[in-house]
Amino acid sequence: MAPVLKHKMQRNVSELKWRSLSASELAVAAQSAVLVWTVDPGSLSTRPSSGAAQVLTYPGLSPVTSVEWSPEGFDLLFACSVLSSAVVVSNFGRSFRVFLQVHQCFPILLSLRRPA
């Protein structure tokens, strides 16, 4: 039996990403928000409550179609939508968000990934 992460804002999920260098934080790109779950990696049978998710909403960014953590374990989370020219940067260490206007979100997020 595997635990299931359920939240009322977690609809039409398009992508999941584990935080770099972390086994306990998972970002979920959903229809109207990004949910960042904090889970206990040692628990295989306990389902976290919806309170274990931090819900990040971004005006004008719906659906959220892509999320990416910054490499090397920094506190930055990037989110974007194919229907918007914005990339949102959230800093988990300092609680700020920055909206960046770009032409396409996917090349920005792909450039954050380390080469294989």
C-alpha positions in Angstrom: 0.0 0.0 0.0 1.4 3.4 -1.0 0.4 6.7 0.6 -1.8 9.0 -1.5 -1.5 12.8 -1.5 -4.9 14.4 -1.7 -5.9 18.1 -1.6 -8.9 19.9 -3.0 -6.6 22.3 -5.0 -4.8 19.3 -6.6 -6.8 18.9 -9.8 -5.5 18.2 -13.3 -1.9 17.5 -12.3 0.5 18.1 -15.1 3.9 17.6 -13.4 5.6 16.4 -10.2 9.1 17.3 -9.1 11.1 16.3 -6.0 13.2 19.1 -4.5 16.9 18.8 -5.2 18.9 17.1 -2.4 15.7 16.5 -0.5 13.6 13.3 0.0 10.7 15.1 1.7 9.5 18.0 -0.5 7.5 17.4 -3.7 6.2 20.2 -5.9 3.0 19.5 -7.8 1.8 21.6 -10.8 -2.0 21.6 -10.8 -4.8 23.4 -12.6 -4.9 26.5 -10.4 -1.9 26.2 -8.0 1.4 24.7 -7.1 1.3 22.5 -4.1 4.5 21.8 -2.2 4.1 18.7 -0.1 6.3 17.9 2.9 6.2 14.2 3.5 8.0 11.8 5.8 10.2 9.7 3.5 10.4 6.9 6.1 6.6 6.4 6.2 5.2 3.9 3.7 1.7 3.6 5.1 0.8 7.0 6.5 -1.1 9.4 4.3 -0.2 13.1 5.0 -3.1 15.4 5.8 -3.9 18.2 3.4 -2.2 20.5 6.0 1.2 19.0 4.9 0.8 20.9 1.6 1.7 24.5 1.1 -0.6 25.9 -1.7 0.9 28.6 -3.9 -1.4 30.5 -6.2 -0.3 32.8 -8.9 -2.7 35.3 -10.5 -2.9 34.8 -14.3 -0.9 31.5 -14.2 -3.5 28.8 -14.9 -3.1 26.0 -15.6 0.3 25.6 -14.0 1.9 23.2 -16.5 5.5 23.0 -15.3 7.5 23.3 -12.1 11.2 23.0 -11.5 13.4 23.3 -8.4 16.6 25.1 -8.7 19.6 22.8 -8.9 22.0 22.1 -6.0 19.4 22.4 -3.3 18.7 26.2 -3.4 15.3 27.4 -2.1 14.0 28.5 -5.5 10.9 27.0 -7.2 10.0 28.0 -10.7 6.5 27.6 -12.2 5.0 28.5 -15.5 2.0 27.8 -17.8 1.9 27.2 -21.6 -0.9 29.9 -21.6 1.2 32.6 -20.0 4.5 34.4 -20.8 5.3 34.5 -17.1 7.7 32.4 -15.1 7.1 32.7 -11.3 10.0 32.3 -9.0 9.2 31.5 -5.3 11.9 31.6 -2.7 11.1 29.2 0.1 13.8 30.5 2.4 12.6 34.1 2.3 8.9 33.9 1.3 9.0 36.1 -1.8 7.8 35.7 -5.3 9.0 37.3 -8.5 7.1 37.3 -11.8 9.4 37.2 -14.8 8.1 37.9 -18.3 9.5 35.5 -20.9 8.5 34.4 -24.4 8.3 30.7 -23.6 8.5 29.0 -20.2 9.8 25.5 -21.2 13.3 26.6 -22.4 13.9 28.5 -19.1 12.9 25.4 -17.0 14.8 23.0 -19.2 18.0 25.1 -18.8 17.8 24.6 -15.0 18.2 20.9 -15.4 21.7 19.4 -15.1 23.0 17.6 -18.2 22.9 13.8 -17.8 
